[in-house]
Amino acid sequence: MDWVLLPTDALFFCLLALAVVYAVRVARDPLQRAPWRAVFRQRTAAASAVVLAAFVLVALLDSLHFRGGAPGGSSGAAYSGQVVSVLDRVLDPLRNGTERTYSAPFATHAFVKEPVELPDGRVVRLYPRLRHGGHHLAGPGAGRGADIALRTVAGLALGLGAWLPLALGTLWWRARRAGRPIGEVISRVLRGRTVMPWRTVLVTWAVVFATVGVLGSLSLNYHVLGTDKVGEDVLYQTIKSIRTGLLIGTLTTLVMLPFALVLGLAAGYFRGWIDDLVQYLYTTLSSVPAVLLIAAAALMMDVYMANHPEAFASVVERADARLLFLCLILGVTSWTNLCRLLRAETLKLRELAYVEAAVALGVSAPRILRRHVLPNVMHIVVISVILDFSALVLAEAVLSYIQIGVDPTTYSWGNMINSARLELAREPPVWWTLLAAMLFMFALVLCANLFSDAVQTAFDPRRSGALR
């Protein structure tokens, strides 16, 4: 096995490391810990955080890429040219269970008729039996309903069986930390009498584990969300698209923050010609339609890739380069709003007494910005970053729909919606590709919006008790 580190993988890991460092600093600082406790005391925020963590785990598994051993090669001496991820290995039954063409969810036969030669030599058009969907059934549709129900129950049992040790371990940890009997802690959690909404967290965990268990049990023998034009499992495509959506939302933020922080703080603190220059920059950039800039940059990237195919060792690396470039372009074109907010807040902070005292004592401007201004604008940064996340996920879908987004070979909800545009025009229409992409995108964006609302409420300094 030869591990492969793609550029987006490295940046994603760096972002996760920064999040861990920030979490450690928050845990050690009571002033920063108070608003985050207020966030997680809200039931909607706690439930959304659990679902978002599940999405992040999927993206993390899909960011661990490697090349397997080449068929017939000596051990450790040759590797396959195909780059896959750990998630691909987990989803091998879905990845390898391809059909000829379209098939509906839970179908046992193809969606379109094909010429089939009968034993007597006649050729007729029939709905052929699928190679993987329902292949274990004795006859066409024989006992399919009962089999699906049985596998659903088995998946629920498997998911809840995996959830139970986690729930009991959490309750035991809470009891040990509080110094109370575990029975009392369980009773308080079940009645919802805890400060943190542990009942909501445990129920959300149960729903996530049960969903994974059911999908895993059913997908071994059925195409739960059907297949597309080339017979690829739609559930596999949808799960693989999670990484693309998260990378667009997070890596774009990583690109945007330095521009917004440096220029916003500098414009608000130094004023004068620096303020005029920064205002000119973000006013001019805001005046140009972002779609035109992204389209021009995407076309230039396509021309470069077409003229330099030797720069990319595989199709995966080529698609990853375009994804990274899209994140860079979105970051460069989306820093203006946050920069404007930071400039306005810094203009107010520089007139406060403690900043003027630091200036009178001869403290350097970089130190004042780092020690006195930046900590007091971080609530704006946190709120803006979380609010922009869902907008960026939706932006990827729109850009891919108009074919200036990620590479067509990259799994993304935007590409799925784009392909569904023609499928809906069929008779009868192929609706499950669009439905699958919309369901997963809806879940991610809804949880991000609910969590961002809680963060905005807790970090708003105008609300009593949010900051102390």
MOHU-V701228 format. One record per pair of residues at least 4 apart in sequence whose C-alpha atoms are under 7 Angstrom apart, sorted by the first residue. I is the first residue (numbers start at 0). J is the second residue. If there is no record, write none. Layout:
# MOHU-V701228
i={I,I}
j={J,J}
This chain:
# MOHU-V701228
i={0,0,0,0,1,1,1,2,2,2,3,3,4,4,4,5,5,6,7,7,7,8,8,9,10,11,11,12,13,14,15,16,17,18,19,20,21,22,23,24,25,25,26,28,29,30,32,33,33,34,34,34,34,34,35,36,37,38,38,38,38,39,39,39,40,40,40,41,42,42,42,43,43,44,44,44,44,45,45,46,46,46,46,47,47,47,47,48,48,49,49,49,50,51,51,51,52,53,54,54,55,56,57,58,58,58,59,60,60,60,61,61,61,61,62,63,63,64,64,64,64,65,65,65,66,66,66,66,66,66,67,67,68,68,68,68,69,69,69,72,72,73,82,83,84,85,86,87,90,91,92,92,93,93,93,94,96,97,97,97,98,98,98,98,99,99,100,100,100,100,100,101,101,101,101,101,101,101,102,102,102,102,102,102,103,103,103,104,104,104,104,105,105,105,105,105,106,107,107,107,107,107,107,108,108,108,108,109,109,109,109,110,111,112,112,112,113,113,113,113,114,114,114,114,115,115,115,115,116,116,116,116,117,117,129,130,131,131,132,132,132,133,133,136,137,142,143,144,145,146,147,148,149,150,150,150,151,151,151,151,152,153,154,154,154,154,154,154,155,155,155,155,156,157,157,158,158,158,158,158,159,159,159,159,162,162,162,163,164,165,166,166,167,168,169,170,170,170,170,171,171,172,173,174,174,174,174,174,175,179,179,180,181,182,183,184,185,186,187,187,187,188,188,188,188,189,191,191,196,197,198,199,200,201,202,203,204,205,206,207,208,209,210,211,212,213,214,215,217,217,218,218,222,222,223,224,224,224,224,225,225,225,226,226,226,226,227,227,227,232,233,233,234,235,236,236,237,237,237,237,239,240,240,240,240,241,242,243,243,244,244,244,245,246,247,247,247,247,247,248,248,248,248,249,249,250,250,251,251,251,251,251,252,252,252,254,254,255,255,255,255,255,256,257,258,258,259,259,259,259,259,260,260,261,262,262,262,263,263,263,263,263,264,264,264,264,265,266,266,266,266,266,267,267,267,267,267,268,268,268,269,270,271,272,273,274,275,276,277,278,279,280,281,281,282,283,285,288,289,289,290,291,292,293,293,294,294,295,296,297,297,298,299,300,301,302,303,304,311,311,312,313,314,315,316,317,318,318,318,318,319,320,321,321,321,322,322,323,324,325,325,325,326,327,328,329,330,334,335,336,337,337,338,339,340,341,341,342,343,344,344,345,345,348,349,350,350,351,352,353,354,354,355,356,357,357,358,362,362,363,364,365,366,367,367,368,368,369,370,371,372,373,376,377,378,378,379,380,381,382,382,382,382,383,384,385,386,386,387,388,389,389,389,389,390,391,392,393,394,395,395,395,396,396,396,397,397,398,398,398,399,399,399,399,399,399,400,400,400,400,405,407,410,411,412,412,413,414,415,415,415,415,416,416,416,418,419,419,419,422,422,423,423,423,424,425,430,431,432,433,434,435,436,437,438,439,440,441,442,443,444,445,446,447,448,449,450,451,452,453,454,455,457,458,458,459,460,460}
j={65,66,67,68,65,66,67,64,65,66,64,65,8,9,64,9,316,10,11,319,323,12,62,13,14,15,250,16,17,18,19,20,21,22,23,24,25,26,27,28,31,32,32,32,33,467,36,37,466,38,457,458,465,466,39,40,457,44,453,454,457,44,45,195,194,195,196,45,46,196,199,47,449,48,449,450,453,49,200,50,199,200,203,51,446,449,450,52,450,53,203,204,54,55,443,446,56,57,58,241,59,60,61,62,241,242,63,84,85,86,84,85,86,242,84,84,85,82,83,84,85,82,83,84,78,79,80,81,82,83,78,79,72,77,78,79,77,78,79,76,77,77,315,87,88,89,90,91,94,95,96,219,218,232,235,235,131,230,231,232,129,130,230,231,229,230,226,227,228,229,230,109,110,111,226,227,228,230,106,108,109,110,225,226,110,225,226,222,223,224,225,132,221,222,223,225,132,128,129,132,133,139,140,126,127,128,129,126,127,128,129,126,126,124,125,126,124,125,126,127,122,123,124,125,122,123,124,125,120,121,122,123,121,122,134,134,220,221,220,221,222,220,221,141,141,146,147,148,149,150,151,152,153,154,216,217,155,213,216,217,156,157,158,209,212,213,215,216,159,209,212,213,160,161,212,162,208,209,211,212,163,205,208,209,166,205,208,167,168,169,170,201,171,172,173,174,181,184,185,175,181,176,177,178,179,180,181,184,179,183,184,184,185,186,187,188,189,190,191,192,193,192,193,197,198,198,196,198,200,201,202,203,204,205,206,207,208,209,210,211,212,213,214,215,216,217,218,219,221,223,222,223,226,232,234,233,234,431,435,232,233,431,230,231,232,233,231,232,233,236,237,432,238,239,240,410,241,412,435,436,410,244,410,411,412,245,246,247,411,248,392,411,249,250,251,326,391,392,395,252,388,391,392,253,388,254,326,255,326,327,329,330,256,330,384,327,330,259,330,331,333,334,260,261,262,334,263,334,335,337,338,264,338,265,266,277,338,267,338,339,341,342,268,341,342,345,269,270,273,274,277,342,274,342,343,345,346,345,346,349,273,274,275,276,277,278,279,280,281,282,283,284,285,335,286,287,335,292,293,332,294,295,296,297,328,298,403,299,300,301,403,302,303,304,305,306,307,308,316,317,316,317,318,319,320,321,322,406,408,409,323,324,325,405,406,326,405,327,328,329,404,405,330,331,332,333,334,338,339,340,341,383,342,343,344,345,376,346,347,348,376,349,372,372,354,354,355,355,356,357,358,371,359,360,361,362,362,366,367,367,368,369,370,371,372,372,373,373,374,375,376,377,380,381,382,458,383,384,385,386,451,454,455,387,388,451,448,451,391,392,393,444,447,448,394,395,396,397,398,399,404,413,400,412,413,401,413,402,403,404,403,404,405,413,414,417,413,414,416,417,409,414,414,415,416,436,417,418,419,432,433,436,420,433,436,422,423,432,433,428,429,428,429,430,428,429,434,435,436,437,438,439,440,441,442,443,444,445,446,447,448,449,450,451,452,453,454,455,456,457,458,459,465,465,466,465,465,466}
